[in-house]
Amino acid sequence: MGALVAVVGASGYVGGELLRLVAAHPDLELAAVTADHNAGKTVGELHPQLAGVPSLAGLVLRSHEAAALADCDLVFLALPAGQSADIADMAHAGTKIVDLGPDFRLADPDAWNRHYGGRHAGHWVTGIPELPGARAQIRQTNEVAAPGCYATAAILALVPLVSAGLADPADVVIVAASGTSGAGRAPRADLLASEVLGSVSAYQVGGAHRHTPEIEQALAAAAPGQEVRVSFTPLLVPMPRGILATCTAQLGDDEATTDVARDVLVASYGREPFVTVLPEGSWPATSSVAGSNGAHLQAAVDTRAGRAVVVAAIDNLGKGAAGQAVQNANLMLGLPETAGLTAIGVAP
């Protein structure tokens, strides 16, 4: 029998992706699924893509309660902002938890208050295993905060260049496009097909997006003592899943070239199972990473503008959420990091 896990908040898109990954995982066994207003419904009713797994499709979602988590080795929390802390308190001491929500992502209470408000629950280990020193921290803790989807793409793109002094963390501009699943499953007029199809729109412009402080926090850790300023503009595009993030920063080294920037990325990720630096001249596309835990990166140096450019593509439900959460869980449980995951996308 594998490690027993629970998915709390199993009715949403991220919850459904977690269920899909756990169902195919060789070393995890689903012990409980919970939801709020969807409690009492079956997994198959909410996630028809899982109908081919009868043992899973017939499971009834329970309410969020301590009894549902009692026998679990690890709990995934896929909940909106402000809800994870209370559920985490229900888990028995020693239970491992991966939180996919924002409650434990930010170390700075002021940043939390600016973007979320309410009680600041604290800060857990950041769950991006590819960051320097992160794997050891993830293996040794019982509590991991998986970063947001936009933040994951931008952090993977920028941290190596900032750490190497090639990119100035005080002048970072990110424009990132996401599919509609990034906005969650709750019905909203602005997410209707009639509003989204055939249109690209910006939203939460001017530093308002909640993933901005996560990105700044990671860059500050990569460049201790340096000023960090990030201008982030998210775009909503007419596709169900995927993120393409174009990240630019003023060059920290006027002599830097595209080859140097690519070499820095390769040195950072060349042995990583889920991060791929594409061959020179090839640029990331969301279709290449769809359905996977993969991240594709490419870099260039704009010598005329004096800026480093890194483009990252991930699946917002994969490496940006459920896939990365399972990757963290594997490390926390002492399993092979790649168990139940793939870097291979589904195309076309």
TORGUDO-416254 format. One record per residue: residue number from 1; residue in three letters; x negated, y negated, z negated of N, C-alpha, C in turn. Coordinates in pm, whole numbers, plus 50000, padded with zeros to 5 digits. Each point is the difference from the previous one (the first is absolute). Example, Ala and Ser with C-alpha at 12.3 -4.5 7.8 and 13.67 -1.06 7.14 Angstrom:
# residues 2
DONU     i    aa      nu      nv      nw     cau     cav     caw      cu      cv      cw
DONU     1   ALA   48681   50569   49220   50089   49881   50000   49910   49880   50000
DONU     2   SER   50035   49895   50072   49918   49881   49994   50077   49891   49927
# end
This chain:
# residues 348
DONU     i    aa      nu      nv      nw     cau     cav     caw      cu      cv      cw
DONU     1   MET   49916   50120   50000   50084   49880   50000   49912   49875   50000
DONU     2   GLY   50040   49901   50078   49924   49877   50008   50033   49906   49887
DONU     3   ALA   49937   49883   50001   50028   49897   49901   50143   49951   50017
DONU     4   LEU   50070   49981   49889   50139   49956   50003   50005   49847   50009
DONU     5   VAL   50074   49949   50099   50008   49855   50020   50146   49956   50008
DONU     6   ALA   50022   49874   49967   50132   49938   50013   49988   49880   50092
DONU     7   VAL   50106   49974   50075   50009   49879   50080   50113   49917   49942
DONU     8   VAL   49965   49890   49939   50096   49909   49939   50026   49886   50098
DONU     9   GLY   50125   49986   50042   50033   49907   50107   49993   50071   50134
DONU    10   ALA   50064   50119   50004   49984   50088   50117   50095   49967   50114
DONU    11   SER   50086   49901   49985   50101   49976   50104   49955   49904   50109
DONU    12   GLY   49891   49926   49977   49955   49903   50098   49910   50061   50106
DONU    13   TYR   49951   49914   50090   49911   50047   50106   49871   50058   49944
DONU    14   VAL   49940   49930   49904   49876   50050   49940   50027   50129   49924
DONU    15   GLY   50112   50005   49926   50036   50123   49930   50017   50116   50095
DONU    16   GLY   50064   49977   50114   50018   50105   50099   49868   50048   50058
DONU    17   GLU   49907   49908   50022   49869   50039   50051   49922   50080   49896
DONU    18   LEU   50012   49961   49874   49938   50078   49894   50054   50143   49997
DONU    19   LEU   50132   50013   50012   50061   50133   49999   49949   50084   50118
DONU    20   ARG   49987   49938   50116   49950   50072   50118   49859   50050   49975
DONU    21   LEU   49915   49916   49943   49861   50039   49977   49988   50105   49890
DONU    22   VAL   50077   49983   49894   49995   50099   49891   50050   50135   50048
DONU    23   ALA   50106   50001   50084   50056   50126   50049   49898   50081   50080
DONU    24   ALA   49909   49931   50068   49900   50069   50083   49866   50017   49930
DONU    25   HIS   49990   49955   49876   49873   50000   49929   49972   50139   49943
DONU    26   PRO   49878   50053   50018   49972   50136   49953   49986   50012   49849
DONU    27   ASP   49981   49890   49929   49969   50007   49857   50095   49918   49912
DONU    28   LEU   50107   49947   50057   50098   49924   49922   50135   50067   50007
DONU    29   GLU   50073   49997   49890   50133   50056   49994   50096   49896   49944
DONU    30   LEU   50107   49973   50072   50094   49898   49958   50084   50049   49883
DONU    31   ALA   49995   49926   49889   50072   50040   49879   50124   49916   49977
DONU    32   ALA   50000   49874   50047   50115   49913   49975   50003   49887   50102
DONU    33   VAL   50121   49959   50037   50021   49882   50083   50105   49914   49933
DONU    34   THR   49976   49871   49994   50094   49911   49933   50029   49878   50087
DONU    35   ALA   50111   49936   49969   50040   49878   50069   50089   49920   49907
DONU    36   ASP   50031   49881   50042   50088   49912   49922   50144   50021   50046
DONU    37   HIS   50049   49915   50092   50141   50012   50041   50026   50119   50091
DONU    38   ASN   49894   50064   50049   50017   50120   50083   49992   50130   49920
DONU    39   ALA   49991   49990   49869   50000   50120   49917   50128   50079   50025
DONU    40   GLY   49989   50131   50006   50114   50087   50028   50007   50046   50144
DONU    41   LYS   49930   49931   50090   49995   50040   50140   49885   50100   50019
DONU    42   THR   50006   50075   50108   49893   50095   50028   49893   49934   50087
DONU    43   VAL   49882   50060   49997   49891   49952   50084   50040   50005   50147
DONU    44   GLY   50068   50107   50041   50041   50014   50140   50096   49891   50045
DONU    45   GLU   50088   49953   49910   50091   49892   50035   49924   49871   50029
DONU    46   LEU   49898   49973   49921   49926   49874   50012   49888   50005   50101
DONU    47   HIS   49944   50120   50020   49885   50015   50090   50024   50117   50095
DONU    48   PRO   50076   49979   50107   50031   50110   50093   49876   50063   50063
DONU    49   GLN   49890   49929   50003   49877   50056   50057   49948   50118   49918
DONU    50   LEU   50051   50016   49878   49957   50108   49911   50099   50116   49997
DONU    51   ALA   50098   49998   50090   50100   50106   50001   49941   50137   50030
DONU    52   GLY   49887   50004   50068   49937   50127   50034   49928   50066   49884
DONU    53   VAL   50004   49938   49883   49941   50058   49879   50115   50022   49902
DONU    54   PRO   50072   50112   50011   50122   50021   49920   49980   49982   49850
DONU    55   SER   49889   50047   49949   49976   49988   49856   49987   49856   49956
DONU    56   LEU   49958   49914   50091   49986   49858   49970   50128   49924   50034
DONU    57   ALA   50059   50029   50114   50118   49926   50044   50116   50012   49902
DONU    58   GLY   50009   50111   49929   50111   50020   49908   49978   49944   49862
DONU    59   LEU   49881   49946   49973   49974   49943   49867   50088   49878   49975
DONU    60   VAL   50052   49991   49881   50084   49886   49961   49914   49898   49925
DONU    61   LEU   50009   49875   50042   49924   49895   49933   50062   49969   49864
DONU    62   ARG   49916   49996   49899   50042   49971   49864   49981   49851   49972
DONU    63   SER   50060   49954   49892   49975   49864   49954   49859   49991   49943
DONU    64   HIS   49946   49879   49992   49870   49980   49937   50012   50029   49851
DONU    65   GLU   49944   50108   49954   50008   50035   49860   49877   50079   49960
DONU    66   ALA   49965   49993   49872   49879   50065   49952   50003   50150   50023
DONU    67   ALA   50119   50061   49988   50009   50145   50014   49957   50047   50138
DONU    68   ALA   50021   49916   50102   49963   50038   50136   49849   50008   50018
DONU    69   LEU   49925   49932   49914   49854   49993   50015   49929   50091   49901
DONU    70   ALA   50074   50070   49916   49943   50068   49884   49892   50101   50036
DONU    71   ASP   50019   50076   50105   49908   50110   50031   49901   49967   50111
DONU    72   CYS   49992   49874   50038   49920   49963   50118   49853   49977   49964
DONU    73   ASP   49914   50043   50090   49858   49969   49989   49970   49859   50052
DONU    74   LEU   50078   49959   50101   49979   49868   50060   50132   49944   50049
DONU    75   VAL   50016   49869   49986   50123   49932   50040   49965   49892   50102
DONU    76   PHE   50071   50002   50112   49993   49890   50097   50114   49903   49970
DONU    77   LEU   49968   49872   49988   50101   49897   49980   50013   49918   50128
DONU    78   ALA   50115   50011   50066   50025   49926   50124   50119   49907   49975
DONU    79   LEU   49974   49896   49924   50106   49914   49947   49975   49853   50034
DONU    80   PRO   50106   49919   49999   49984   49856   50022   49924   49935   49885
DONU    81   ALA   49958   49877   50024   49925   49924   49900   50077   49991   49869
DONU    82   GLY   49927   50015   49890   50058   49984   49869   50063   50124   49940
DONU    83   GLN   50000   50112   50074   50066   50120   49949   49903   50111   49959
DONU    84   SER   49878   49998   50047   49909   50111   49975   49956   50008   49854
DONU    85   ALA   49979   49886   49938   49946   50000   49864   50092   50075   49904
DONU    86   ASP   50130   49977   50011   50094   50068   49910   50001   50150   50023
DONU    87   ILE   49993   50042   50127   50000   50144   50029   49869   50063   49955
DONU    88   ALA   49889   49929   50018   49871   50054   49956   50000   50027   49851
DONU    89   ASP   50071   49917   49924   50007   50021   49856   50075   50128   49963
DONU    90   MET   50084   50050   50093   50075   50123   49972   49914   50126   50011
DONU    91   ALA   49893   49991   50077   49917   50119   50023   49925   50037   49873
DONU    92   HIS   49979   50129   49982   49925   50047   49885   49855   49956   50009
DONU    93   ALA   49937   49983   49886   49858   49965   49996   49920   50105   50076
DONU    94   GLY   49910   49953   50083   49917   50091   50078   50052   50028   50139
DONU    95   THR   50128   49967   50025   50054   50018   50135   49932   49901   50095
DONU    96   LYS   49957   50047   50112   49935   49914   50098   50107   49927   50082
DONU    97   ILE   49975   49874   50032   50099   49917   50069   49933   49925   50114
DONU    98   VAL   50062   50005   50117   49961   49914   50112   50118   49908   50028
DONU    99   ASP   49979   49870   49979   50106   49902   50021   49983   49937   50138
DONU   100   LEU   50102   50016   50085   49997   49940   50133   50061   49861   50001
DONU   101   GLY   50058   49958   49890   50055   49865   49988   49893   49903   49953
DONU   102   PRO   50037   49872   49979   49899   49898   49970   49971   49978   49852
DONU   103   ASP   50070   50070   49910   49997   49962   49859   49861   49998   49938
DONU   104   PHE   49910   50088   50044   49870   50011   49937   49885   49964   50095
DONU   105   ARG   50030   49929   50107   49897   49969   50100   49913   49882   49963
DONU   106   LEU   50055   49902   49929   49930   49874   49980   49945   49988   49859
DONU   107   ALA   49872   49963   49991   49938   49980   49869   50033   49864   49941
DONU   108   ASP   50031   49903   50084   50021   49862   49956   50148   49976   49970
DONU   109   PRO   50037   49975   49875   50141   49973   49969   50056   49878   50073
DONU   110   ASP   49915   49900   50023   50048   49881   50072   50036   50034   50144
DONU   111   ALA   49920   50083   50065   50032   50042   50136   50130   50080   50001
DONU   112   TRP   50020   50085   49899   50126   50075   49990   50118   49905   49986
DONU   113   ASN   49988   49901   49914   50110   49906   49977   50032   49919   50124
DONU   114   ARG   49896   49962   50077   50024   49922   50121   50078   50079   50103
DONU   115   HIS   49973   50127   50013   50057   50078   50110   50115   50090   49958
DONU   116   TYR   50010   50032   49872   50105   50092   49956   50083   49943   49886
DONU   117   GLY   49936   49954   49894   50070   49954   49881   50038   50116   49910
DONU   118   GLY   50042   49966   49878   50033   50103   49904   49876   50053   49930
DONU   119   ARG   50015   50109   49927   49891   50055   49919   49887   50052   50088
DONU   120   HIS   49877   49961   49965   49882   50056   50066   49963   50128   49927
DONU   121   ALA   50013   50114   50069   49985   50130   49935   49855   50041   49979
DONU   122   GLY   49907   49932   50066   49859   50038   49987   49941   50039   50134
DONU   123   HIS   49880   50053   49996   49927   50032   50123   49943   50139   49992
DONU   124   TRP   50030   50083   50101   49946   50135   50010   49890   50004   50106
DONU   125   VAL   49931   50112   50006   49897   50021   50102   50061   49986   50139
DONU   126   THR   49932   49925   50086   50049   49981   50137   49976   50125   50084
DONU   127   GLY   50106   50046   50065   49994   50128   50071   49963   49994   50146
DONU   128   ILE   49885   49944   50033   49943   50012   50134   49870   50077   49985
DONU   129   PRO   50000   50130   50020   49881   50081   49973   49876   49957   50078
DONU   130   GLU   50019   49937   50115   49886   49964   50086   49920   49880   49948
DONU   131   LEU   50052   49928   49901   49925   49886   49946   49882   50049   49916
DONU   132   PRO   49892   49922   49994   49883   50043   49923   50035   50033   49855
DONU   133   GLY   49962   50118   49955   50022   50041   49862   50141   50043   49966
DONU   134   ALA   50093   49990   50094   50141   50024   49968   50028   50147   49972
DONU   135   ARG   49938   50090   50074   50031   50142   49982   49975   50046   49856
DONU   136   ALA   49888   49960   49945   49967   50041   49864   50103   49946   49902
DONU   137   GLN   50043   49876   50018   50100   49941   49911   50133   50073   50013
DONU   138   ILE   50039   50033   50122   50128   50067   50023   49998   50140   49938
DONU   139   ARG   49890   50071   50015   49990   50135   49943   50009   49998   49848
DONU   140   GLN   49952   49894   49937   49989   49997   49855   50120   49941   49929
DONU   141   THR   50095   49944   50073   50114   49934   49936   50127   50080   50017
DONU   142   ASN   50098   49970   49916   50133   50059   50013   50098   49903   50066
DONU   143   GLU   49954   49878   50029   50092   49896   50048   49937   49924   50116
DONU   144   VAL   50063   50010   50116   49949   49935   50122   50109   49914   50061
DONU   145   ALA   49962   49881   50042   50091   49909   50071   49962   50002   50148
DONU   146   ALA   50086   50058   50082   49975   50001   50144   50031   49862   50057
DONU   147   PRO   49908   49942   50078   50022   49865   50052   50114   49996   50102
DONU   148   GLY   50046   49880   50028   50101   49981   50102   49947   50030   50139
DONU   149   CYS   50092   50014   50094   49961   50041   50135   49916   49895   50071
DONU   150   TYR   50046   49874   50000   49920   49894   50063   49864   49989   49931
DONU   151   ALA   50002   50006   49867   49876   49986   49924   49902   50110   50036
DONU   152   THR   50047   50122   50014   49912   50111   50034   49929   49975   50132
DONU   153   ALA   50075   49959   50103   49941   49975   50131   49896   49888   49992
DONU   154   ALA   50034   49891   49934   49910   49884   49994   49876   50030   49916
DONU   155   ILE   50018   50070   49889   49887   50031   49913   49901   50093   50069
DONU   156   LEU   50051   50104   50066   49911   50090   50073   49923   49924   50108
DONU   157   ALA   50066   49905   50065   49937   49925   50107   49891   49905   49950
DONU   158   LEU   50025   49934   49886   49917   49887   49961   49894   50031   49896
DONU   159   VAL   50024   50092   49909   49908   50021   49889   49857   50031   50046
DONU   160   PRO   49979   50088   50099   49861   50026   50039   49926   49875   50049
DONU   161   LEU   50067   49917   50080   49934   49881   50053   49976   49896   49892
DONU   162   VAL   50095   49987   49908   49981   49905   49890   49887   50048   49910
DONU   163   SER   49997   50129   49969   49894   50055   49915   49863   49981   50061
DONU   164   ALA   49993   50009   50133   49872   49987   50070   49961   49856   50026
DONU   165   GLY   50085   49904   49963   49970   49860   50024   50024   49953   50141
DONU   166   LEU   50066   50083   50083   50028   49960   50138   50126   49916   50012
DONU   167   ALA   50088   50009   49900   50127   49927   50005   50014   49917   49873
DONU   168   ASP   50038   49875   50015   50015   49907   49888   50138   50021   49936
DONU   169   PRO   50008   50047   49875   50132   50025   49938   50079   49873   49972
DONU   170   ALA   49936   49883   50013   50071   49875   49976   50076   49951   50123
DONU   171   ASP   49983   50068   50112   50067   49957   50124   50047   50124   50075
DONU   172   VAL   50108   50061   49951   50055   50122   50058   50141   49972   50052
DONU   173   VAL   50024   50039   50123   50133   49986   50060   50045   50137   50051
DONU   174   ILE   50118   50040   49959   50055   50130   50038   50137   49981   50062
DONU   175   VAL   50019   50056   50117   50132   50007   50063   50028   50147   50024
DONU   176   ALA   50107   50050   49938   50026   50144   50004   50146   50026   50035
DONU   177   ALA   50021   50095   50089   50134   50036   50045   50039   50134   49942
DONU   178   SER   50125   50010   49954   50049   50123   49940   50133   50041   50059
DONU   179   GLY   50022   50131   50001   50130   50053   50038   50103   49977   49891
DONU   180   THR   50126   50023   50033   50110   49963   49911   50008   50087   49875
DONU   181   SER   49943   50121   50000   50007   50083   49881   49925   49937   49883
DONU   182   GLY   49909   49907   50030   49927   49932   49894   50089   49914   49913
DONU   183   ALA   50118   49966   50050   50094   49918   49922   50094   50084   49915
DONU   184   GLY   49983   50132   50003   50085   50085   49919   50126   50043   50073
DONU   185   ARG   50082   50080   49928   50116   50061   50062   50131   49930   49968
DONU   186   ALA   49999   49905   49910   50124   49932   49963   50054   49921   50119
DONU   187   PRO   50132   50005   50025   50058   49929   50114   49979   49848   49989
DONU   188   ARG   49952   49940   50109   49982   49856   50006   50032   49952   50141
DONU   189   ALA   50066   49886   50008   50042   49949   50130   49881   49972   50091
DONU   190   ASP   49888   49951   49943   49885   49965   50084   49924   50122   50049
DONU   191   LEU   50039   50120   49953   49935   50122   50047   50089   50082   50091
DONU   192   LEU   50118   49946   50034   50086   50070   50094   49932   50010   50136
DONU   193   ALA   50031   50105   50073   49939   50019   50131   50023   49879   50090
DONU   194   SER   50118   49941   49993   50031   49884   50084   49912   49881   49969
DONU   195   GLU   49950   49992   49877   49914   49889   49961   49853   50028   50031
DONU   196   VAL   49960   50128   49993   49858   50035   50007   49955   50036   50141
DONU   197   LEU   50081   50077   50072   49958   50048   50131   49978   49884   50096
DONU   198   GLY   49888   50005   50072   49970   49894   50096   49950   49873   49936
DONU   199   SER   49957   50006   49872   49959   49879   49931   49883   50028   49907
DONU   200   VAL   49912   49903   49986   49894   50002   49899   50014   49874   49918
DONU   201   SER   49997   50014   49867   50021   49883   49915   49902   49999   49884
DONU   202   ALA   49962   49881   49957   49917   49984   49881   50089   49984   49879
DONU   203   TYR   49947   50036   49884   50076   49982   49877   49905   49979   49883
DONU   204   GLN   50050   49944   49892   49920   49971   49880   49866   49936   50037
DONU   205   VAL   50010   49896   50080   49881   49929   50049   49950   49903   49893
DONU   206   GLY   49872   49973   50001   49945   49901   49908   49955   50058   49868
DONU   207   GLY   49953   50124   50000   49947   50059   49878   50104   50059   49908
DONU   208   ALA   50124   50009   50047   50108   50047   49912   50006   50152   49989
DONU   209   HIS   49939   50072   50093   50017   50145   49998   49928   50062   49880
DONU   210   ARG   50066   50100   49941   49952   50058   49874   49871   50080   50013
DONU   211   HIS   49962   50037   50119   49875   50074   50015   49877   49909   50006
DONU   212   THR   50021   49869   50011   49887   49907   50005   49910   50011   49878
DONU   213   PRO   50054   49998   49877   49909   50009   49885   49929   50134   49989
DONU   214   GLU   50058   50106   50052   49930   50129   50001   49875   49993   50087
DONU   215   ILE   50016   49938   50117   49887   49988   50092   49892   49912   49937
DONU   216   GLU   50041   49889   49941   49902   49910   49937   49930   50070   49884
DONU   217   GLN   50072   50079   49924   49940   50073   49888   49891   50096   50047
DONU   218   ALA   50026   50071   50110   49902   50094   50053   49879   49928   50057
DONU   219   LEU   50021   49889   50068   49888   49925   50057   49916   49936   49890
DONU   220   ALA   50065   49957   49892   49925   49944   49888   49910   50106   49937
DONU   221   ALA   50048   50123   49992   49918   50109   49947   49883   50032   50092
DONU   222   ALA   50021   49981   50131   49894   50027   50097   49896   49888   50007
DONU   223   ALA   50036   49881   49952   49910   49885   50005   50003   49928   49866
DONU   224   PRO   49945   50060   49896   50008   49942   49865   49944   49858   49995
DONU   225   GLY   50076   49912   49935   49956   49862   49983   50027   49908   50116
DONU   226   GLN   50047   50054   50111   50028   49916   50116   50147   49958   50004
DONU   227   GLU   50024   49887   50061   50137   49953   50017   50071   50088   50102
DONU   228   VAL   50127   50030   49975   50079   50082   50092   50128   49925   50035
DONU   229   ARG   50023   49983   50128   50125   49939   50048   50049   50077   50121
DONU   230   VAL   50124   50047   49994   50058   50079   50107   50128   49933   50048
DONU   231   SER   50010   49977   50129   50124   49956   50063   50058   50119   50074
DONU   232   PHE   50119   50043   49957   50059   50123   50054   50137   49970   50058
DONU   233   THR   50018   50037   50128   50130   49985   50066   50047   50136   50048
DONU   234   PRO   50110   50052   49942   50056   50127   50046   50101   49979   50113
DONU   235   LEU   50007   50098   50089   50094   49998   50112   50085   50126   49995
DONU   236   LEU   50127   49984   50032   50090   50114   50015   50016   50031   50148
DONU   237   VAL   49970   50126   50038   50005   50038   50140   50099   50116   50018
DONU   238   PRO   50055   50015   50120   50107   50098   50022   49949   50143   50017
DONU   239   MET   49952   50058   49893   49962   50141   49997   50027   50050   49858
DONU   240   PRO   50023   50129   49981   50036   50047   49867   49883   50005   49902
DONU   241   ARG   49879   50033   50047   49888   50015   49907   49870   49959   50066
DONU   242   GLY   49905   49960   49917   49869   49959   50050   49963   49860   49957
DONU   243   ILE   49870   49976   49986   49946   49867   49972   49878   49978   50088
DONU   244   LEU   49994   49884   50063   49880   49956   50070   49957   49869   49937
DONU   245   ALA   49883   49999   49937   49952   49882   49928   49877   49945   50071
DONU   246   THR   50008   49873   50041   49885   49930   50057   49943   49909   49893
DONU   247   CYS   49879   50032   49955   49939   49932   49886   49876   49924   50048
DONU   248   THR   49996   49871   49976   49884   49921   50040   49945   49924   49881
DONU   249   ALA   49871   49972   50006   49934   49921   49896   49882   49927   50060
DONU   250   GLN   49969   49885   49942   49882   49927   50044   49878   50088   49976
DONU   251   LEU   49908   49997   50097   49880   50080   49988   49915   49954   49881
DONU   252   GLY   49954   50096   49924   49907   49969   49893   49856   50001   50047
DONU   253   ASP   49979   50052   50119   49867   50006   50060   50012   49954   50145
DONU   254   ASP   49943   49884   50030   50013   49943   50135   49935   50086   50106
DONU   255   GLU   49910   50089   49961   49931   50084   50096   50072   50132   50025
DONU   256   ALA   50111   50023   49932   50071   50128   50011   50056   50018   50140
DONU   257   THR   50004   50125   50043   50055   50036   50130   50108   50106   49981
DONU   258   THR   50069   50030   50109   50101   50105   49995   49937   50133   49960
DONU   259   ASP   49883   50030   50053   49934   50126   49965   49972   50007   49851
DONU   260   VAL   49957   49889   49942   49972   49999   49856   50128   50024   49921
DONU   261   ALA   50107   49933   50038   50127   50017   49929   50050   50144   50009
DONU   262   ARG   49990   50059   50120   50042   50139   50016   49912   50093   49918
DONU   263   ASP   49871   49972   49995   49909   50084   49923   50036   49998   49852
DONU   264   VAL   50043   49886   49951   50041   49991   49859   50123   50087   49974
DONU   265   LEU   50097   49996   50090   50118   50085   49984   49963   50147   50007
DONU   266   VAL   49915   50037   50094   49961   50140   50015   49924   50047   49876
DONU   267   ALA   49915   49914   49946   49925   50038   49879   50094   50022   49882
DONU   268   SER   50110   49925   49996   50096   50012   49889   50091   50120   50016
DONU   269   TYR   50041   50029   50124   50106   50099   50022   49961   50119   50086
DONU   270   GLY   49874   50007   50040   49959   50104   50094   50028   50141   49954
DONU   271   ARG   50004   50024   49870   50025   50134   49946   50138   50013   49937
DONU   272   GLU   50084   49900   50018   50132   50003   49940   50094   50087   50084
DONU   273   PRO   50082   50085   49935   50089   50087   50077   50119   49929   50062
DONU   274   PHE   50036   49882   49947   50122   49937   50049   49979   49863   50065
DONU   275   VAL   49880   49948   49997   49972   49869   50060   49907   50020   50120
DONU   276   THR   50044   49951   50115   49924   50017   50123   49964   49863   50059
DONU   277   VAL   49871   49979   50020   49955   49882   50075   49996   50042   50146
DONU   278   LEU   50084   49937   50082   50016   50042   50138   49875   49969   50084
DONU   279   PRO   49983   50072   50109   49887   49971   50089   50006   49856   50050
DONU   280   GLU   49885   49946   50031   49993   49862   50049   50090   49982   50121
DONU   281   GLY   50078   49893   49998   50091   49969   50110   50139   50058   49983
DONU   282   SER   50019   50085   49900   50132   50060   49973   50061   49930   49879
DONU   283   TRP   50128   49961   50012   50063   49922   49893   50116   50076   49937
DONU   284   PRO   50020   49984   49870   50104   50075   49928   50140   49974   50054
DONU   285   ALA   50084   50103   49993   50141   49991   50037   50081   50079   49898
DONU   286   THR   50115   49949   49964   50080   50067   49897   50045   50139   50045
DONU   287   SER   50022   50019   50129   50046   50130   50048   49898   50110   49976
DONU   288   SER   49873   49963   49989   49895   50100   49983   49994   50056   49858
DONU   289   VAL   50057   49929   49904   49994   50046   49861   50138   50035   49945
DONU   290   ALA   50103   49993   50082   50137   50027   49954   50010   50141   49941
DONU   291   GLY   50064   50009   49884   50021   50128   49936   49878   50057   49930
DONU   292   SER   49893   49922   49989   49875   50051   49944   49957   49916   49881
DONU   293   ASN   49894   50048   49935   49934   49923   49894   49876   49931   50053
DONU   294   GLY   49991   49986   50131   49882   49942   50062   50003   49849   50004
DONU   295   ALA   49881   49942   50009   49984   49857   50023   49897   49983   50111
DONU   296   HIS   50034   49921   50102   49909   49971   50110   49952   49856   49989
DONU   297   LEU   49869   49981   50015   49940   49867   49989   49913   49969   50120
DONU   298   GLN   49991   49872   50032   49906   49950   50099   49960   49858   49963
DONU   299   ALA   49875   49964   50031   49949   49868   49964   49940   49930   50120
DONU   300   ALA   50000   49868   49993   49933   49916   50099   49955   49872   49931
DONU   301   VAL   49903   49936   50058   49957   49869   49953   50028   49899   50109
DONU   302   ASP   50079   49898   49966   50030   49890   50091   49893   49894   49977
DONU   303   THR   49894   50006   50080   49886   49911   49978   50037   49853   50023
DONU   304   ARG   50089   49974   50096   50038   49862   50028   50074   49937   49882
DONU   305   ALA   50091   50078   49938   50076   49948   49887   49929   50023   49867
DONU   306   GLY   49895   50082   50002   49928   50027   49877   50080   50083   49901
DONU   307   ARG   50074   50101   50053   50085   50080   49913   49982   50149   50026
DONU   308   ALA   50009   50075   49892   50005   50146   50009   50146   50042   50014
DONU   309   VAL   50025   50100   50083   50136   50049   50024   50000   50151   49979
DONU   310   VAL   50093   50047   49917   50021   50143   49982   50149   50028   50016
DONU   311   VAL   50031   50096   50086   50140   50042   50021   50018   50138   49940
DONU   312   ALA   50108   50017   49923   50029   50127   49935   50141   50045   50036
DONU   313   ALA   50015   50129   50025   50132   50060   50023   50020   50113   49900
DONU   314   ILE   50116   49999   49933   50039   50109   49912   50149   50024   50017
DONU   315   ASP   50045   50115   49952   50143   50025   49985   50038   49946   49862
DONU   316   ASN   50093   49905   49994   50034   49940   49871   50059   50101   49902
DONU   317   LEU   50062   50107   50051   50054   50103   49913   49896   50109   49970
DONU   318   GLY   49891   50003   50078   49895   50099   49982   49888   49945   49915
DONU   319   LYS   49892   49954   50065   49888   49944   49924   50044   49879   49920
DONU   320   GLY   50107   49934   50043   50049   49884   49927   50090   50032   49883
DONU   321   ALA   50032   50127   49978   50091   50033   49889   49987   50147   49961
DONU   322   ALA   50087   50086   50056   50010   50138   49952   49874   50081   50024
DONU   323   GLY   49938   49986   50118   49878   50075   50028   49889   49965   49904
DONU   324   GLN   49980   49871   49978   49896   49957   49907   50031   50046   49858
DONU   325   ALA   50129   50001   49963   50039   50047   49867   49964   50146   49982
DONU   326   VAL   50024   50082   50102   49963   50142   49992   49848   50015   49997
DONU   327   GLN   49929   49920   50076   49854   50001   49997   49950   49973   49859
DONU   328   ASN   50059   49901   49932   49965   49971   49862   50035   50115   49908
DONU   329   ALA   50118   50057   50020   50043   50112   49917   49904   50118   50012
DONU   330   ASN   49955   50027   50121   49904   50109   50020   49874   49979   49915
DONU   331   LEU   49950   49878   50000   49880   49970   49921   50029   50013   49851
DONU   332   MET   50114   49952   49955   50033   50003   49858   50020   50142   49949
DONU   333   LEU   50048   50089   50087   50029   50137   49962   49884   50095   50026
DONU   334   GLY   49889   49947   50052   49885   50084   50028   50015   50086   50123
DONU   335   LEU   50086   49959   50092   50024   50074   50124   49913   49942   50112
DONU   336   PRO   49985   50072   50112   49932   49940   50115   50069   49871   50042
DONU   337   GLU   49925   49895   50021   50059   49869   50027   50089   50000   50124
DONU   338   THR   49969   50085   50096   50075   50001   50126   50119   50095   49999
DONU   339   ALA   50024   50070   49889   50105   50102   49995   50137   49940   50034
DONU   340   GLY   50069   50064   50093   50135   49956   50037   50007   49876   50085
DONU   341   LEU   49885   49951   50047   49996   49874   50074   49927   50020   50133
DONU   342   THR   50024   49907   50092   49931   50002   50129   49966   49859   50043
DONU   343   ALA   49891   49986   50073   49964   49873   50062   50047   49994   50144
DONU   344   ILE   50069   50104   50045   50043   50009   50140   50140   49943   50015
DONU   345   GLY   50015   49901   50087   50130   49939   50021   50088   50079   50094
DONU   346   VAL   50126   49958   50007   50099   50062   50088   50023   49908   50119
DONU   347   ALA   49970   50046   50119   50017   49918   50121   50041   50086   50117
DONU   348   PRO   50074   49950   50096   50052   49862   50000   50117   49983   49903
# end
